[in-house]
Amino acid sequence: MNAVRRPLPRGLFALLALLVPTLAAALNNCLEGDFVDQRGLADIQIANDDPTNPFRYRPRCVTVSEGTRIMFRAVPNFGMHPLFGGVVVAGQATIDPESPIGSASSGTTAERQIFDSGEFPYFCDVHFGSGMIGSIRVVPQLFADGFD
């Protein structure tokens, strides 16, 4: 016996959209409420300089404006904490060769400037399993006061 397919009522999709929660992508465990808003600043720093946990970036998740200069600082150096642009999912790190974050494996500072909007995750290749991961959300902004 052939089943008869009937279209769903028009309002059903709108109702389902309200009832089913939307799951936001959490790149490197950065949920919506985790992002520190640093839009409008010309320069920011991301470092593993927390004396209570040297295996954590501060800020770990950050929102910046397009063109912000981002200074990564590794304590004591990138030889001990090699930086890569990419994601960590289920304990597996994947380097993104297209990431504007790139990599740093020597020295103590690495400066990046990202001009494209998007989210750019990063991690320490040695300590990502200890939570040394983060993400940068880059948004367009026309004025430093936040009014577009």
N, C-alpha and C positions, 0 to 999 in steps of 0.2 A: 504494500500500500504506500503510495506517495504522500509525503507530508506536504501540507499547504503552508507556504511561508507567508506570513502577514507582516507588513511593516509595523514597527513600533510606533506608538502614539507620539506626536510631535514634541510634546513637552517632556517626555521621559528622559531624553539626553540631558536637558537642562537640570532636571531634578536630580539625576544621578551625579552630575557634576557638583552639585551642592552637597550631596550626601557622602560621596566618596572622597576622603581626604587626599590631597595631592602630596606626594612624597617628593621633596626637593632633593636634588642630587647633593650629596655631601662629599665633595672632593676632599680627600685626606682628612675626613672626619670634621670638616668645618661646616657646621649647621648655620642656618640663617642668623640665629642669635649670637653666634660666636664671633662674628666679624666686627672688628674695631673700625669705626668710621674715621678715616684720616683723609677724606676728600678735601681738596683745596690746598693741601700742603705741598710745597715745592719739593721737599726732601723728607724721607722717613728712613728709619733704621729697623732692621729685623736682625736680632742677635740671640744667641743661646747664652745669655748672660745672667740667668736667674741663679743666684747662689744656692737656692734650695733644690734646684733641678737643672743641671747643665745639659740635659737631654731634651730641652723644650725651647722652642723659638718664642720670642716675645717681640711683637705680637705674633701669635701663631696664625690667625686668620685676620686679614685686614682688607678694607676697601679703600682704594686710592683713585685719584683722578688720572685720566690719560696724561702721560708725559711726566708724572711724578718720578723723581730720582729715588731709587730704592737702594739703600746701602745694606748689603748682607754683611754681618760681622760674625766671624767664628772664633770662639774662645776654646782652646788657645789658638787654633788655626784650622784651615780647611784640610790639611793633611790628616788631622784627627776627626774632622767632621766634613767629609766631602759633600758638597751641595749639588743636587741635580734637580732640574725641572722634570716633573712627572708625578704619577699617582702611586699610592699604596692601597691595595685592595686585598682584603683577607690575608694580610701578612706578606703579600707579594709586591715588591717594588718594580715599577715599570718606568724606565726613562723615556721621556718624550723628546725626541731629537728636534722637534719643531718648536719647542718651548722657548720663549724669549728669555727665560731665566737661565737656560743653558746649564753650564757646570762650572764648578770651582773646586780645585783639589790642592791648591797651594796658596800661601799668603794668609792674611787675616781679614781682608775686606774684598768685596766684589760689588761693583756698582752696576745696576741695571736701570734702564728707562724703557717703560712699556707704553707704546702709543696706540695700541689696539685695545678696544674693549673686550672683556671676556674674563674668565677665571683661569688662573694659572697656578696649579699646585706644585709643590716642591717638597724635597725630603733630604735628610742626611743619609747617605748610602750605607753608613755603618750602624747608625742608631735608630733607623725608622721603626724597628720593632719595639723600641722603648718610647715611642711617641714623638720622635723628632721629625715631625711632618707639619705642613701648613699649606695655606693657599692665599693667593692675592687676587682679589676681585678688582678689576679695573673698569671704571665707568666714565662715560663722557661727562664733562662739566664745563660749562661756558664761563661761569663766574665763581670766584673763590668763596663767595658768601652762600653758595648753594642754590641760587636762583638761576634757572636756565632761561 
